[in-house]
């Protein structure tokens, strides 16, 4: 059974874990990119199945994530990649914790346990002053620097963990004019320091009264690069935690409001989202991306006709 019909995108409204484990066809996804909920750091909804509604990474959160990775290994095609966006998580003092929780390491271990191969991770630079203002972290503020530097630490960078499902890749990712040699020289560097932190979709419309923390969508340029690297035009990009639709927006050919960059040879998108407000906003963002992609196609077609007439 195919993942979906002739539509360019579908977002399942509900819990991704049972959907991936029981309802989605096996080996139906060409590439997956997503940012899982960060336990104890952000509150996304009051749903029992929301991984964000736990106080620590131990126990319940790890169990939820382990089921998610099992589902991901089930739906991903052999030889194909998944990129997981994470950061290290400060332990909450209200829960008696100190230091950092190794969320990156937890995801790597759970992915490997599910049968995926951990191949690499990129580091995405973050601005320390912007992070200090946004998170109010004492470890980054000037007051700690000038009073007692014993507890000072650097900014918490993002990580892009690349997994791959064992097996032979049946369709090579060798589509022309997708990634140039110059692109690869820049993108193959272990740390991406040219990502604009504000290169995101607008989150205001998706916020609800229950949101206790800000929505933190993945930067669109990160998504664009990964989609170009690990999928062919027309293939299915999947996000189990769709949020407001950032991954789908870029995969479908949406144009970044910040940089104007987009993928000209669009992919298809399949996603899951638990929270109603996010799901509704994702539908709007994906519809916008589809219309922007069609506009580019029409311009390209018109240019081709003009070239033929000129010749």
Phi, psi and omega per residue, in radians:
X1 nan 2.267 3.136
X2 -1.190 2.764 -3.116
X3 -1.120 -0.741 3.018
X4 -2.752 3.040 -3.030
X5 -1.379 -2.470 -3.064
X6 -1.361 -0.035 -3.140
X7 -1.098 2.672 3.102
X8 -1.456 -0.360 3.126
X9 -2.691 2.637 3.044
X10 -2.521 2.373 3.038
X11 -2.152 1.987 3.097
X12 -1.268 2.228 3.124
X13 -1.620 1.760 -3.127
X14 2.794 -3.078 -3.122
X15 -1.191 2.219 -3.084
X16 -1.230 -0.508 -2.979
X17 -1.155 -0.980 3.091
X18 -1.113 -0.532 3.132
X19 -1.147 -0.737 3.138
X20 -1.250 -0.661 -3.057
X21 -1.393 -0.474 -2.979
X22 -2.183 -0.460 -2.962
X23 -1.956 -0.682 -3.140
X24 -1.207 2.486 3.086
X25 -1.109 2.520 3.090
X26 -1.134 2.531 3.049
X27 0.863 0.901 -3.100
X28 -1.953 -0.077 -3.035
X29 -1.928 2.298 -3.135
X30 -1.485 -0.603 -3.140
X31 -2.732 2.505 3.107
X32 -2.256 2.370 3.044
X33 -2.468 2.337 -3.085
X34 -2.907 2.881 3.028
X35 -2.072 1.942 -3.118
X36 -1.246 2.770 3.047
X37 -1.021 2.432 -3.137
X38 -1.635 1.877 -3.070
X39 -1.004 2.333 3.074
X40 1.258 -0.217 -3.067
X41 -1.595 -0.781 3.140
X42 -2.202 2.452 3.035
X43 -1.769 2.072 -3.056
X44 -1.751 -0.701 3.132
X45 -2.789 3.041 3.103
X46 -1.717 0.230 -3.133
X47 -1.201 2.488 -3.138
X48 -1.101 -0.547 -3.123
X49 -1.439 0.001 -3.110
X50 -1.382 2.072 -3.104
X51 -1.118 -0.429 -3.135
X52 -1.195 -0.277 -3.062
X53 -1.591 0.815 3.054
X54 -2.332 2.771 -3.056
X55 -1.536 -0.304 -3.103
X56 -2.702 2.995 3.132
X57 -1.336 -0.354 -3.093
X58 -1.219 2.603 3.012
X59 1.225 -1.929 -2.933
X60 -1.025 -0.782 -3.110
X61 -1.103 -0.775 3.139
X62 -1.109 -0.634 3.108
X63 -1.123 -0.813 3.106
X64 -1.022 -0.823 -3.117
X65 -1.138 -0.619 3.133
X66 -1.117 -0.714 3.076
X67 -1.129 -0.671 3.126
X68 -1.084 -0.782 -3.139
X69 -1.168 -0.615 3.049
X70 -1.062 -0.728 3.096
X71 -1.147 -0.695 3.133
X72 -1.096 -0.764 3.112
X73 -1.098 -0.536 -3.138
X74 -1.253 -0.737 -3.010
X75 -1.582 -0.302 -3.119
X76 -1.326 2.436 3.114
X77 -1.261 2.604 3.109
X78 -1.005 2.443 3.107
X79 1.380 -0.046 -3.091
X80 -1.743 2.870 -2.941
X81 -1.878 2.755 2.977
X82 -2.365 2.410 3.111
X83 -2.071 2.167 -3.080
X84 -1.982 2.156 -3.128
X85 -1.624 2.162 -3.133
X86 -2.477 2.990 2.915
X87 -2.528 2.887 3.056
X88 -1.286 2.536 -2.991
X89 -1.979 2.166 3.055
X90 -1.112 2.373 3.045
X91 -1.265 2.419 -3.058
X92 -1.379 2.236 3.133
X93 -1.134 -0.507 3.128
X94 -1.120 -0.376 3.112
X95 -1.764 0.179 3.122
X96 1.436 0.222 -3.089
X97 -1.642 2.710 3.029
X98 -2.404 2.747 3.111
X99 1.390 -2.732 -3.075
X100 -2.023 2.593 2.993
X101 -1.655 2.305 -3.088
X102 -1.404 1.271 -3.110
X103 -1.166 -0.621 3.067
X104 -1.035 -0.880 -3.126
X105 -1.113 -0.637 3.118
X106 -1.078 -0.781 3.132
X107 -1.134 -0.689 3.114
X108 -1.098 -0.812 -3.123
X109 -1.114 -0.736 -3.124
X110 -1.226 -0.637 3.080
X111 -1.110 -0.758 3.110
X112 -1.142 -0.688 3.137
X113 -1.095 -0.526 3.117
X114 -1.393 -0.091 3.106
X115 1.815 0.031 3.095
X116 -1.471 2.681 3.139
X117 -1.733 2.120 3.068
X118 -1.381 2.074 -3.046
X119 -1.941 -0.526 -3.034
X120 -3.015 2.858 2.865
X121 -2.584 2.423 3.032
X122 -1.603 2.660 2.991
X123 -1.853 2.339 3.116
X124 -1.950 2.073 -3.064
X125 -1.122 2.499 3.041
X126 -2.149 2.544 3.131
X127 -1.355 2.124 -3.073
X128 -1.130 -0.643 -3.132
X129 -1.217 -0.730 3.105
X130 -1.100 -0.704 3.138
X131 -1.200 -0.632 3.112
X132 -1.115 -0.699 3.134
X133 -1.231 -0.738 -3.064
X134 -1.245 -0.744 -3.056
X135 -1.687 -0.241 -3.075
X136 0.982 0.581 -3.137
X137 -1.232 2.143 3.127
X138 -1.103 -0.495 -3.090
X139 -1.214 -0.235 -3.136
X140 -1.916 -0.183 -2.998
X141 -1.447 2.711 -3.124
X142 -1.113 -0.491 -3.122
X143 -1.067 -0.705 3.089
X144 -1.218 -0.636 3.126
X145 -1.048 -0.695 -3.017
X146 -1.626 -0.247 -3.130
X147 -1.828 -0.903 -3.135
X148 -2.731 1.874 -3.048
X149 -1.487 0.071 -3.078
X150 -1.050 -0.584 -3.081
X151 -1.726 0.028 -3.107
X152 -1.176 2.529 3.043
X153 -2.528 2.932 3.121
X154 -1.398 3.131 3.141
X155 -1.172 2.684 3.089
X156 -1.571 1.843 -3.129
X157 -1.330 2.847 3.020
X158 -1.563 2.708 3.070
X159 -2.209 2.471 3.047
X160 -1.995 1.788 -3.071
X161 -1.539 2.143 3.112
X162 -1.721 2.125 3.003
X163 -1.944 2.759 2.994
X164 -2.448 2.467 3.123
X165 -1.410 2.299 3.120
X166 -1.010 2.667 3.135
X167 2.081 2.972 -3.109
X168 -1.476 2.342 3.088
X169 -1.346 2.007 -3.035
X170 -1.262 -0.512 -3.132
X171 -2.165 1.954 -3.111
X172 -1.098 2.519 3.060
X173 -1.634 1.447 -3.066
X174 -2.321 0.394 -3.124
X175 -1.017 2.378 -3.050
X176 -1.302 2.726 3.047
X177 1.031 0.475 3.119
X178 -1.758 -0.845 3.140
X179 -2.320 2.018 3.140
X180 -1.417 2.938 3.086
X181 -1.109 -0.666 3.100
X182 -1.130 -0.682 3.053
X183 -1.001 -0.847 -3.056
X184 -1.137 -0.664 3.095
X185 -1.014 -0.724 3.141
X186 -1.309 -0.761 -3.041
X187 -1.345 -0.383 -3.133
X188 -1.319 -0.174 3.062
X189 -1.125 2.494 -3.051
X190 -1.189 -0.377 -3.135
X191 -2.209 2.139 3.073
X192 -1.585 1.934 -3.104
X193 -1.904 0.239 -3.093
X194 -2.048 0.344 3.129
X195 -1.589 2.155 3.100
X196 -1.334 2.149 -3.101
X197 -1.112 -0.425 -3.136
X198 -1.611 0.131 3.122
X199 -1.402 1.205 -3.076
X200 -2.384 2.929 3.009
X201 -1.328 2.739 3.116
X202 -1.193 2.213 -3.078
X203 -1.745 -0.184 -2.974
X204 -1.031 -0.713 -3.060
X205 -1.182 -0.344 -3.068
X206 -1.661 -0.112 -3.104
X207 -1.311 2.541 3.101
X208 -2.203 3.052 -3.115
X209 -1.134 -0.438 -3.115
X210 -1.381 -0.247 -3.120
X211 -1.154 2.035 3.120
X212 -1.699 -0.247 3.098
X213 -2.296 2.859 -3.141
X214 -1.271 2.656 3.006
X215 -1.288 2.445 -3.060
X216 -2.252 1.347 -3.085
X217 -1.248 2.719 3.128
X218 -1.231 2.492 3.139
X219 -1.109 2.409 -3.034
X220 -1.166 -0.571 3.139
X221 -1.204 -0.594 3.044
X222 -1.052 -0.807 -3.132
X223 -1.118 -0.788 -3.109
X224 -1.002 -0.821 -3.118
X225 -1.091 -0.787 -3.093
X226 -1.173 -0.699 3.107
X227 -1.104 -0.744 3.112
X228 -1.129 -0.672 -3.106
X229 -1.223 -0.690 -2.872
X230 -2.089 0.317 3.049
X231 -2.624 2.773 3.046
X232 -1.737 2.753 3.049
X233 -0.949 2.400 3.108
X234 1.489 -0.150 -3.136
X235 -1.421 2.962 -3.034
X236 -1.651 2.123 3.027
X237 -1.781 2.346 -3.019
X238 -2.182 2.397 2.997
X239 -2.286 2.034 3.097
X240 -1.263 -0.307 3.113
X241 -2.170 1.384 -2.962
X242 -1.210 -0.564 -3.098
X243 1.042 -2.264 -3.140
X244 -1.560 0.118 2.977
X245 1.701 0.381 -3.063
X246 -1.036 -0.811 -3.115
X247 -1.102 -0.775 3.122
X248 -1.168 -0.648 3.138
X249 -0.982 -0.826 -3.127
X250 -1.309 -0.685 -3.131
X251 -1.069 -0.620 -3.112
X252 -1.400 -0.096 3.124
X253 1.753 0.346 3.086
X254 -1.179 2.691 -3.106
X255 -1.759 2.227 3.124
X256 -1.071 2.195 3.090
X257 -1.103 -0.423 -3.083
X258 -1.498 -0.855 -3.003
X259 -1.878 -0.309 -3.084
X260 1.383 0.021 -3.111
X261 -1.390 2.594 3.095
X262 -2.708 2.928 3.071
X263 -1.660 2.051 -3.029
X264 -1.348 -0.538 3.089
X265 -1.771 1.638 -2.939
X266 -1.161 2.690 2.972
X267 -1.812 3.130 2.990
X268 -1.816 2.836 -3.049
X269 -2.377 2.402 3.010
X270 -2.280 2.352 -3.090
X271 -2.529 2.978 3.043
X272 -2.300 2.470 3.071
X273 -2.602 2.298 -3.052
X274 -1.509 -0.668 -3.003
X275 -1.497 2.239 -3.072
X276 -1.011 -0.764 -3.100
X277 -1.089 -0.728 3.122
X278 -1.163 -0.752 -3.115
X279 -1.043 -0.770 -3.141
X280 -1.119 -0.742 3.141
X281 -1.201 -0.613 3.087
X282 -1.056 -0.716 3.120
X283 -1.036 -0.723 3.133
X284 -1.169 -0.765 -3.120
X285 -1.156 -0.665 -3.140
X286 -1.240 -0.626 3.070
X287 -1.126 -0.690 3.091
X288 -1.101 -0.774 3.137
X289 -1.063 -0.730 3.141
X290 -1.102 -0.708 3.134
X291 -1.194 -0.668 3.104
X292 -1.155 -0.663 3.118
X293 -1.154 -0.713 3.128
X294 -1.158 -0.577 3.087
X295 -1.112 -0.721 3.104
X296 -1.123 -0.716 3.112
X297 -1.076 -0.722 -3.131
X298 -1.163 -0.692 3.112
X299 -1.127 -0.740 -3.141
X300 -1.129 -0.712 3.122
X301 -1.128 -0.740 3.128
X302 -1.105 -0.724 3.133
X303 -1.109 -0.671 3.130
X304 -1.147 -0.701 3.109
X305 -1.117 -0.758 3.124
X306 -1.086 -0.694 3.118
X307 -1.128 -0.700 3.126
X308 -1.125 -0.743 3.129
X309 -1.109 -0.672 -3.114
X310 -1.180 -0.656 -3.129
X311 -1.275 nan nan
